[in-house]
Structure formats: structure tokens, C-alpha cells
Amino acid sequence: MRPRRHRLDNDDVRVLLRVLIVVAVAIALIAVESTSRSGVLWRLITFTYQANVLAAAYYLWSLFSPRVADRVGIRGAVVLYVVVAGILWNLLLTDYSMGYTPANILLHIVVPVLAAVDWLAVGHGRCVVRWWQPLLWLIYPAAYLILALVVLNGAGRRAPYYFLDPGSVGIAVVTVNVGFLAAFILALGYGISAVGRPSRPEPTVVH
């Protein structure tokens, strides 16, 4: 018995998807730096930009070290973060960030879709996510929440997302939003781990 392999699960597809992710992030960062007054540096306080830079770094690393792809805990976390950033932006933030500019399309649509396709198609089921790993994936969003609520507010800068800004929606609403976000990210993390499980093995044919 051997695991059933998807037709897209090959080195050419793996390299193509990951090069496209790296290039998409690079183009978006260059576009923002060259076309906006404030440049790209300050945007690195946002979850979206941090998640996309992390994704570009991971997938670039995986191109030179195939063993990195076997670190399913890291890979799953990267996929989760860019997908979360994409979903939240498309549902809640398009009116707060200049809408569907080329850079926003790349970071909030193209990269999450490519990362999801890579997760589903490349190395599918070869490395199983442990039950506790989606819990660990909450560590970075929790750390970002501390940055947004404590560090930035303490430094006199408001949280970059209105639904995490007590000055905009109030502390009670922020508390509720944090609970919803934690539940959503955890559920999505377990959903990602579920679709990454191995499919039924193909029967071995005896001649």
C-alpha cells in the first residue's frame, strides 16, 4: 500500500508555486515602496505584511532546502497566517486600505490562494499535522495582539486594525472581537490540518 499522489504533486509544480509566491510578495512590496508616500516600512506593523514576508521567506528557504517542506508545523502556520490575513482583509478592511490596488490583490488574494494550492497539492498527506500544532499556531497571532494593543498604544500609535482599537470600538467590543478571532483562527487551523491529512492509500497491484 502506498499513499495516493495528486497529479500536481511534483517538483515542477512545487517550484513554480513557491517562486510565484516569493515573486508576488516582492512585487507588492516594491510597488508599495515606490508608489506611496509613506513607503513599505511602516506597513510592517500590520499582520498582513508580516505574514506575507514570513511566507516569502519560508517558501524561498524551501526552494533551497527541500527538507524544510517536511516541517509541516511551520508550513501549516505560514498557510494559516496568509489565509487569515486574506480573509479578514477581504471581509472587513478593503474600505480602510485603498481597496483592490495591485499590491493589495497580490498580498490578500494571490498569495493566500497560491499558498492554499501549495498546501493541498504539494506533498499532500506525507507529513501529518499533530493535534496540538494548530494550538501552537495561535502563539504568533497572540503575540501580534499584544503588539497591537499594548506596544503600539503605549507608544502613542493606534492599533492598525479598527476592530482591535479600543479607541475606535471600545474595550468591550475589542474583547469580543479577540474571542471571535481566536476561535476563527483555531477552527481554520484545524481545518487546514484536516485537509492536509493523507488520502486513502492506493492498493498495491500484484502481477
N, C-alpha and C positions, 0 to 999 in steps of 0.2 A: 504494500500500500504506500502511495506517495501523495503529497499534497497536490491538489489541483492547482495548476498555474494559469493565471489570467493571460490572455494573448498579448496584453500590453506590458506584462511583467518581463521586461528585458532591459539590457544595459542601454540600448539606444534611447528608449523612452525615458528611462531614469535620468540619463544625462540631459536630454532635451528639456524635460520638465524643470529640472533644477537650474539649468542655465537660464531658462526663461524667467524663473522666479528671481534669480540674482539680478538679471538684466532689468526686469521690471522695477525692482526696488531702486536700483542705481539710477535709472532714467527718471523716476519720480523724485528722488532726492535732488538730482541735478536740476530738474525743471523747477522745483520749488526754490532752490537756492538762486537760480538765475532769473526768475520772473517775479519774485516777491520782494517787497522792501525789507522785511524782517529776516529773510533767509530761512534756512532749514534748521539752524542750531536750536533755536528756542522751541521748535516743534518737537524736539526730542524729549520734552517733558510729557508728551502725550503717550498714552498706551499704544495707540495705533503705530506711531513711528518707532517706538521701542520694539514692539512685536515684529514689525517688518524688518527692522535692522537685524534683530535676532534671527529671523527666518533666513535672511540673505546670508548671514554669517554661517549658520548651520548648514544650509544647502551647498554653499561654496566649500565648506570644510568636507562635506560628504563626497564631493566630486574628487577630492584628492585622497580621501581615506574611506574606502568602501565599508570598513568595519564600523564607521560612525553610524551608518544606516541601521545597523543591528541594535543600536541603543534606542530601543523602542520608547523608553520613557522620555528621553529628550525629544525624539521625533514627534511623539504624540503631543507633547506640551507645545511645541512650535506650531503644529497644525491647529491645536485648540486656540492658541492666543490670536493668530491671524484671523481665524474664522470668527471668533468672538468680536474682535475689532471690526470686522467687516459687517457682521450682523447689526451690531449696535449703531454703527455709523449710518448704515442704510435706513434703519428704522427710526433713529432718534436725532441724528446730527447733521443731516445734509443741509438744513437751513442755517446751521451755525458755522459752516466751514466752506463757504463759497460754492457749494453744490458739486455737480459732477464735472469737475475740471479733469484734464488728463491725468494729473498726479493722483487725485482722489480716486479716479477709476482704477488706476494701477494698484494702489495700496489697499483699497477697500473692496474691490471686486476681482480683479485679475489675479492678484497674489493669493487671496483665500481660495479661489476656485482651483488654481494650479496646485496649491498645497493639498487640498482635499483630493484632487485626482491622483496626485502622487501617493497619498496615503492609501487610497482604495486600490490602485493599480500596481504599484511597485512593491515587491516583497510582501504581498498580501498574505497574512497568516503565518509567516515564517517565524515571527517573534511576537509572542502573545503579551499583551499588557496585563500586568498583575493587578489584582483587585484594588490594591492600595495606591497605585500610581496616580489615578485621577485625583485622589485626595492631595497628593503632593503637588499636583499641578495648580492647586489653589494658592500655593505659597507666593508665587510671583504676583498674581492679582492682589493678594492681601498686602504685600509689600508696596505695590503701587498705590493702593488705597491709603496707606499710611503716608506715602509721599504726597498724595493729592490733598488729604485732609489736614495733616499735621505740618509737614515740612513747608509746603507752598503757602499755606495760610499763615504759618508762623513767620515766614519770610516776607509777608505782605503781598503775596501773589495769590490770586484766587485759583481754585481747582479748575483744570481745563475743561471739565465736563459739568454742565449746569446741574445735572441730576446728582452730582456729588458735591455740590457747592452749597453749604448751609446758608450763605448769604443770598442765594437765589431762591431756594425752595424750602429752607428751614431745616433744622436738625432732625425733626421727626420724620420728614419725608426722606431725607438722606439715609436715616437708619433703615427705613422700609426698603429703599432702593438697594442698599447694601445687601440686605437679606435676599431680595429677589435676584440680584446679580450673582451672589454666591450659589444659590440654588440652580440658577440657569447655567452657570459655568460648570458646576459639578455634574449636572444632568448631561450637558453636552460632552463633557469629558468621558463619562461612561458610555454615551452614545458612540463617540469616536472609538473607544476601546472595543465596543461590541462589533462594529462593522469591520474592525481590523482582525477579528478572530479568523482562524483558518476555516475554509470551506470544507465540505466533506471530501475525504481523500478519494482519489481515483482508484478503482480496483486494478490490481496487477494482473495483466493478461498472461496466462501461461500457455506457451506454444508447445 
